[in-house]
Amino acid sequence: MKSLTVVKFGGSLTKSLRIKNKFLKELAKVSRTEDVILVHGGGAEINDFLEKFSIIGRFVDGLRFTDAATLSIVEMVLSGKVNRVLTTGLIKNGANAVGISGKDGKSVICKQIKKIGLVGEPVKVNKKLIKILIEAGFLPVLASIASDAKGNVMNINADTLASSLAVAFKADRLIFLTDVAGVFDKNKKVIKSLNLKDIDFLIKNQIISGGMIPKIKGCINSVKKGVKEVWIANGIDGIKKIKGTVIKE
């Protein structure tokens, strides 16, 4: 395998046609010189469809509570809509993209987080299917759906899925493309580079706070487990000239 980059793309970025098209064009170009796994969410689209079906969504500790009705919408939107759009866009830009989800080939096995319903936490990554695709020259595009050991479908946080795959494959880079410019210092300027010893200080002094804390902790875990560098990057700027905060050991 060549150098491997795992990219997570999702959130509000998936709703902007301009940002999405720029990203897909650039990622297709990147995939010609290095191996890529793309992981996506689609929270904005899920919210739209839940509203159409009069299903009231709720969150627990920042994660979507997923009952059976919600899960059917989540899988339909992620695997049936968002995944198709991203895969088609990559193909149009010359990439050999293949759309799957974490449940295909039992690629990601989860245990249920019962307090938030049919939501899974990865406990095992089976690399076989994804590795076959990469070695055959394909770009796997994974919807953030997986299953438990008995084959029951689970919703899974896309950031968590991307981290699990990056760790399993010992990726050279893990990139979280977001709608923020990176991690900010106390003067609200982007911190260009962080190492692990810096982060505890920033959290203790509430420079890193709120929803950025779990994302940063996921980054720390990935680096400690062998990912060479993790980016929290500005999705608006795209992936060709990546801008944001890079985290290394």
C-alpha positions in Angstrom: 0.0 0.0 0.0 1.0 3.6 -0.6 0.7 6.2 2.1 -2.8 6.2 3.5 -5.0 9.1 4.4 -8.4 8.6 6.2 -10.7 11.6 5.6 -13.9 12.4 7.5 -16.3 14.7 5.7 -19.8 15.5 7.0 -21.8 17.8 9.1 -22.9 21.1 7.5 -20.3 20.7 4.8 -22.4 18.1 3.0 -25.2 20.6 2.4 -23.0 23.2 0.5 -22.9 22.2 -3.2 -19.9 24.5 -3.8 -17.8 23.1 -0.9 -18.8 19.5 -1.7 -17.9 19.8 -5.3 -14.5 21.4 -4.5 -13.7 18.7 -2.0 -14.7 15.8 -4.3 -12.6 17.2 -7.2 -9.5 17.7 -4.9 -9.9 14.3 -3.2 -10.2 12.5 -6.5 -6.8 14.1 -7.5 -5.2 13.1 -4.1 -6.4 9.5 -4.7 -4.2 9.3 -7.8 -1.0 9.5 -5.7 -2.0 8.0 -2.3 -4.5 5.6 -0.9 -7.6 7.2 0.6 -10.5 6.0 2.8 -13.4 8.5 2.9 -15.8 8.4 5.9 -18.9 10.5 6.0 -21.8 11.5 8.2 -24.8 13.5 7.1 -26.4 14.9 10.2 -28.0 17.9 8.4 -29.7 15.7 5.8 -30.8 13.3 8.5 -32.4 16.1 10.4 -34.3 17.2 7.2 -35.7 13.7 6.6 -36.7 13.2 10.3 -38.6 16.5 10.0 -40.3 15.3 6.8 -41.4 12.1 8.6 -42.5 14.0 11.8 -39.9 12.2 13.9 -38.5 14.3 16.7 -34.8 13.9 17.1 -32.9 14.3 20.4 -29.3 14.1 21.5 -27.6 12.7 24.6 -24.1 14.0 25.4 -23.9 15.3 21.9 -24.8 12.0 20.2 -28.0 11.3 18.3 -30.4 9.1 20.3 -31.4 6.4 17.7 -34.6 4.4 18.1 -35.8 2.0 15.4 -37.7 4.6 13.4 -34.8 7.0 13.5 -32.3 4.3 12.5 -34.3 3.5 9.4 -34.1 7.1 8.3 -30.4 7.3 9.3 -29.5 4.3 7.1 -31.7 5.5 4.2 -30.1 8.9 4.2 -26.5 7.9 4.8 -26.3 4.8 2.6 -29.0 5.6 0.1 -28.5 9.4 -0.4 -25.3 10.9 0.9 -23.1 8.0 0.1 -24.4 7.8 -3.4 -23.9 11.5 -4.0 -20.3 11.5 -2.7 -19.4 8.3 -4.6 -20.9 9.6 -7.9 -19.1 12.9 -7.5 -15.7 11.2 -7.0 -16.3 8.9 -10.0 -17.2 12.0 -12.2 -13.9 13.5 -11.1 -11.9 10.3 -12.2 -11.6 8.4 -8.9 -12.4 4.7 -8.7 -14.8 5.2 -5.8 -16.9 2.4 -4.2 -19.7 3.2 -1.7 -20.1 0.9 1.2 -20.9 1.2 5.0 -19.2 -0.2 8.1 -21.6 -3.1 8.2 -20.6 -4.4 4.7 -18.2 -7.4 5.0 -18.5 -7.1 8.7 -15.9 -4.4 8.4 -16.7 -2.7 11.7 -18.2 -4.6 14.7 -19.8 -2.5 17.4 -21.2 -2.9 20.9 -24.4 -1.0 21.7 -24.3 2.2 23.7 -27.7 1.5 25.3 -28.3 4.9 26.8 -28.5 6.4 23.3 -30.4 3.5 21.7 -29.3 1.7 18.5 -25.9 3.4 18.5 -22.6 1.5 18.4 -19.1 1.9 19.6 -16.5 0.1 17.5 -14.8 -2.9 19.2 -13.3 -4.6 16.1 -12.2 -3.5 12.6 -12.0 -6.3 10.1 -9.8 -4.8 7.4 -10.2 -7.5 4.8 -12.9 -6.0 2.5 -11.5 -2.4 2.7 -7.9 -3.6 2.1 -9.0 -5.6 -0.9 -10.7 -2.5 -2.4 -7.6 -0.3 -1.7 -5.2 -2.8 -3.1 -7.3 -3.2 -6.3 -7.1 0.6 -6.8 -10.5 1.6 -5.4 -11.3 4.5 -3.0 -13.7 3.2 -0.3 -16.4 5.6 0.7 -17.9 4.5 4.0 -21.3 5.6 5.4 -21.2 5.7 9.2 -23.4 2.6 9.7 -22.1 -0.6 11.3 -23.4 -3.7 13.1 -23.0 -5.6 16.3 -21.6 -9.2 16.5 -25.1 -10.6 15.8 -25.5 -8.5 12.7 -27.9 -5.9 14.2 -27.5 -2.6 12.4 -26.1 0.3 14.5 -25.8 4.0 13.9 -22.2 5.1 14.6 -20.6 8.5 15.0 -18.7 9.3 11.8 -15.7 10.8 13.7 -15.4 7.6 15.8 -15.6 5.5 12.7 -12.9 7.5 11.0 -10.6 7.2 14.0 -11.2 3.5 14.3 -10.3 2.9 10.7 -7.2 5.2 10.9 -5.9 3.3 13.9 -6.6 -0.2 12.4 -4.8 0.7 9.2 -2.0 2.7 10.9 -2.8 5.6 8.6 -0.3 8.3 7.8 -2.9 11.0 8.1 -6.4 11.3 9.6 -8.2 14.4 8.5 -11.4 15.8 10.1 -12.8 18.3 7.7 -15.1 20.6 9.7 -16.9 23.9 9.5 -14.4 25.5 11.9 -10.9 26.6 11.0 -9.1 24.4 13.5 -8.3 24.6 17.3 -8.2 28.2 18.6 -5.9 29.7 21.2 -7.1 32.2 23.9 -6.9 35.0 21.3 -9.2 33.1 18.9 -6.4 32.4 16.5 -5.9 29.0 14.9 -3.2 26.9 16.6 -1.3 25.5 13.6 0.4 22.6 15.5 -0.2 20.7 18.7 1.6 17.8 20.4 0.1 15.6 23.0 1.8 17.3 26.0 0.2 20.7 25.0 -3.3 19.5 25.0 -3.9 18.7 28.7 -2.7 22.3 29.5 -5.2 23.8 27.0 -8.1 21.7 28.3 -7.3 22.5 32.0 -7.2 26.2 31.2 -10.4 26.0 29.2 -8.7 27.2 26.0 -10.1 24.0 24.4 -13.6 23.6 25.6 -17.1 22.4 24.8 -17.6 20.1 21.7 -14.0 20.4 20.7 -12.9 18.4 23.8 -14.2 15.0 22.6 -12.9 15.6 19.1 -9.5 16.4 20.5 -9.5 13.4 22.8 -10.3 11.2 19.8 -7.3 12.8 18.0 -5.0 12.1 21.0 -6.2 8.4 21.1 -5.5 8.0 17.3 -2.0 9.4 17.6 -1.2 7.3 20.6 -2.3 4.2 18.7 -0.1 4.8 15.7 -1.6 7.4 13.4 1.2 9.7 12.4 -0.7 12.9 12.3 -4.3 14.1 12.8 -5.8 17.2 11.3 -8.8 19.3 12.4 -9.1 21.3 9.2 -11.2 23.9 7.6 -13.4 22.1 5.1 -14.2 25.4 3.3 -10.5 25.6 2.2 -10.7 22.0 0.9 -8.0 19.3 1.1 -5.5 20.2 -1.6 -4.0 23.1 0.5 -5.1 21.9 3.9 -5.4 24.5 6.6 -6.1 24.0 10.3 -4.5 22.3 13.3 -2.2 19.3 13.0 -1.7 17.1 16.1 1.3 14.9 16.4 3.0 13.0 19.2 
